[in-house]
Amino acid sequence: MADTEDTVTMKQWLSFLTQQGATITAGCASSFGESAQDYPQRKAALCDLGDQGVLALEGPDSQKFLQGQSTSDTSQLDENSSLPGAICNPKGRMLTSYQAITPEKDKLLLVMHRPLVETTINGVGKYAAFFKTSLSNASEKYRLMGVSGPDCESALEKLFDAIPQEINQLCINEACLLIRISAQQFLFVVSIDAGQALWQKLATSCTPTGDAYWQLQAIRAGLAQVKTATFEQFVPQMLNLQATGAVNFKKGCYTGQEIVARMQYLGKLKRRTYRVIIDTVTPPPVGAEIHAKADNKLVGNVLTSAPANGTGSEILAVLHEDQAEASTLIIDGVTTGVRIAELPYSLSTN
């Protein structure tokens, strides 16, 4: 069977990354020769975000349609801002989480875990028939890159006239979309035709690094993402989305809104996302079960994980609140020493 155009462009991109020194694992640049021991010296890292995809909505009712599906208030989107959000099923469990951008009139781009693009279209596409909008998988029309680390802002200031100063602020530079998603993370969305040139430009000021480094920065920022292994498992507050601006409790109705609001105002939420430092150099897989050491009771699941410094790893995990002081947990069947670390935002439900 002949390769499709999308397959060809992806092969070309991975070939380009290989020429830049990348090791490709499962379609992503997993390393540029570094190891986790090098991470503390990485001050501004450039990562290919091959595990991320783009769901595009086009048409005059696109924003109106998303407003009825999203936990966030899409009316706040404009040419200078992006917006995190989630799409839930009627039971309030998340189909996906995303970062929304409106690059031009009547068009929205939702950046999310790549395998969930088609799943999300299948899940909410039936509602689009009542609106002047169309949903499509635009993952192979764009390249997604991340720049992160303690010196990422100063590195980008050398390359661009303007960069976002506030979290979720959007700047358009030389046909690429640049979003600040945390204090030390910038997301680039660029057309495939401009992808190689942008990578080479960024590489003059930032060190190409495997995608695990980006995941580590997301963990430290407390930014959890719905992935295939956690599809329809959690309500938004379990991923702390109410603390990161991805849930608006004053907007109108959306699918799952009643459940999400009940969790917020009745105070029944017993599980939420914690940043956990673990004593193992091999990060556990997404979705791995976490059990209490005392009675082997299931108390949580891994949301994302990354090696930290060559001697340990960090994870974001949904945990029952009674594990907030735990020093040992059983993660993916392995008894592991743990330390609950601080997040850069309040977990208050009020």
N, C-alpha and C positions, 0 to 999 in steps of 0.2 A: 504494500500500500504506500502511495506517495505521501510525503510529508505535507501537511497543511502549511499555509503561509505563516500561521502563528508558531508552528513547530520550527520552521526554518529560522524565523527571527529570534526565537529563544536559543536555538543552537548557536546562532551567530553571536548572541550576547554572552553566552557561557564560554564560547571560544575566545572572545575578547577578554573576559575576566581571567581566563587561563593564561593568556598572553601577558596579563598584568601580574601574574604570579599566584593566582588563586588555585586552591584545591577545591574542586566541586564535589559536594556530597548532597545527594537527593535534590539536585537542581539548585542548590544554594552555594555561595562561596563561603565555605566553612573555615577557611584559613588562608592567610597570605604568608605562611611560614612561621607565624607567631604561635606561642602557647599561652595558657592562662597565666603562667609566671610573668609574662611580659605585660599583662594588663595594667599593673600599677604605673608603668612608665608610659602608657598610652594617654596622651593629653588631648588629642583631637583625632578621632578615628573615623574613617570612611568605610561604611558597610553597605554591601548590596543586600537589599531586603527582598530576596527572591521568594520568601514564603508569604509575601503580601500581594494582594490582588486589588483590582478596582471594579466596583459595580457602578455603572453609569446610568443615570436617569436623564432623559432628554424629552423636552416638550414643555408647553406653558404651564401645565399643572404639576410639574415634578416636585416643587417645593411643597405644594398643598398635599400631594399624595404622601410624601415622606412624613409630613406633620402628623398624619393619622396612623403612622406605623412606629414612629420614633419616640424614645424616652426624652429626647431633648427638644428644645423649641427651635425648629428650623427657620422660623421667621427672623431669627437673629443672625442668620447667615448673610454675609455680603462679600464684596470684593476684597475686603481687608481682614476677614476673619474666617476661621474654620471652626468646627464644632464636633466634639466627641458625642457619641450616642450609642444606643443599642436598639435592636428590633426584637420584640418578644412574641411568643405564642400566646394564645388566650389565657393560659395559666400563669403568665408572667415570667416564664422561663426563656432565657435569651437564645434566639436563633443565631445572632451575631452581634458583635460590637464593632464600631467603626470610627473613623475620622472623616467628617464630611467637608467638602470644599465646593464652592460654586465659582468655577473659573470664568464663566460667562453667563449671560442671561439665558434662562430656561434650561440650564444644564447643571447637574450635580454629580460629583464623584465621591464615592464612599470607599475609603481605603480600609481593607479588612483582611483577615486570614484568608489566603488565596483559595484553599479548598472550599470555603464557605460561600464564595460568590455565587456559584451555580445553585447551591443549596438554598441560599436566601432568595434568589430569583424564583425558584420553584415554590418557596414557601409563601411569598407575598405577591408574586406576579399576578395571581388571579384577581387581586383587588385593583390592579392597575387598569383593568378593562373599563373601569368607571371614571377614569381620568385621562386627560390628554397628556400622557407620558408613556415612554417606553423604557424598559429595563434591559440592559445588556451587560455581558461580561467583557469589560474593556481592559482586562489584565495585560493583554499583549499589545495594547496601544501605548502603554506607558512603561517607564522604568522607575522603580522606587529605590531610593538610596537614603541612607541615614548618616548624619554626622553627629557624633556625640563625644562626651568626655569633658573634663574640667576646663580645657582651653578651647572648646569648640566655637564659642562665640567670637573670640579674638581671631581664630583661624579664618572664620567666614568673613569677618570685617575686612580682611585683606583682599578678599576676592569680589565682594559685592558692594554696591553703593548703599544698599539698604537691606537690613535683615530684621526679622521680627524681634521685638523687645519683650513682648508679653506672651505668655502661654496661650496658644490657639490663635495668635495673630498670623496673618497670611501676607506674604510679599510675593510679587511676581517679578522675577529677574530673568531677563534674556530667555523668555519663553518657558521658564521652569517655575513651578509653584513651590514656594518655600514656606514651611509651617514650623513654628516652634511648638513642640508638644510637651516639653518639660524644661526645667531649668538648664539641663545639659543635653538636650536632644533636639535635633532639627531634622525634619522629614522633607525630602525632595521628591516631587512628582514631575516627571519630564517625559516628553514624547519619545518614542523609540528612536526616531531619527536623530535626536539631539543627545541621546543617552551616553554614547561613547565620549563625545566632546565634553560633556558636563563632568563625567567621571575623571577624565584627565585633568580638567581644570581644578577640581576639588583635591585631586591627589597631589597637587603642588603645595598644598598647605595642610593636608590631613593625611594620616597614615592609613593605607588600605589594611583592613582588619576583618577577620571572619565575623559572621553574623552573631555569634555567641556574645561578643562584646556589646553589641546593641541590646541584646536581651538582658544582659547584666545591668545596663543603664536603665532599662525599663523597670526592672525589678527594684532598683534603688529609688526610682521615681514613683513606685507603687502603681504602675500602669499595667493592669492585667488585661488580657484580651481573650475573648471567646475563641476557642479553636475546635477542630473537629472532635477531639477527645472530650470536650466539655460542652458540646452542643446540647442545648435544651436541658441543662442540668441546674443552672443557677438563676436566681432573680438578680436584677442589677445591683442591689445593695450588697449582695454577697461578694461582688467584685469591687466594692467601694466606689461604684460609679456615681453615687450621690455626692461623694467628696471630691470628685475630679471634674465636675461640671457636666457630666453626661446624662443627668436626670434633672428634669425641670418639673417640679410639683405644682406649678401654677398654670401650666399650659392646659389645653383641652384634652379630650379623650384620645387614647391610642390603644392599639391592641395590647391587652395585658395590664392596662393602667390601673384597674381596680385592685388587682393583687399587689402591684408595686406600691400603690398608695397605702394599702392596708399594712404592709410590712413596715412602712415608714412611720405611720402615725399610731399604730397600736403597739409598737415596741415588741413585736414577737420574733424579731430576727435574732437568732442565736449563733449564726455563722457569718464570718466575714473574712476578708483577705488580710493576711499577715505576711510581712517580709521575714523570712527565716534563714538564718545562716546555719549551714549544716556541715558536719565534720566528715565529708566525703568528697573526693576529687571527681567522682563520676556523677554528674547531675541526674536525678531521677527523671523519667519520662513524664510528659504532660498527661494528666489524668490519673497518675499513680495514686493508689490509695494510701492514706496515712492512718495509722492505728495508735491508740494510746498504749504505752508500755505496760501500765498496771494491769489492765484487763483485756487488752487486745481489741478494744472497742473501736469501730470505725469512727474517726473524728474529723476527717478531711480529705482533700484531694489536691494534688499539685496542679497549678495553673501554668506556670512557666518556670524554667530553671536554667542556670548557666554556671560554668566554672568561674571562680572568683580570682584566685591568686596562686594557683598551683598547689594549695594545701586544703582547700575547701570549696564549697559551692554556695550559691544563694538561690532561693526559690521564692515565688509568691504562691501561697497556698490558702485555699478556703479551709478554715479551721473552726471548730466549735470554740466558743468563747472560754470554756473552762480549760483550754489548753494554752492560754495566753502566757502562762508562767512556766510552761514545760521546759525541761532541760534535756529530755530524751524522748524520741518518738520512733515508731516503726514506720519507715517510709519505703514503699515498694518492697516490703518484706524484710528490710534490713534495719536492725536497731541502730539508731544514729543519734549522736549528740547534737543538740540544736540550741540556738539562741534566737529569741524573738528580737528583731531589730526595729528601730524607729522608721516611720514613714513620714514623708514631708508634708502631710496634711492631717487634719483631725478626723478621727473615726466617729465622732459624735453623730448620732442620728437625729439630733435636734436642729 
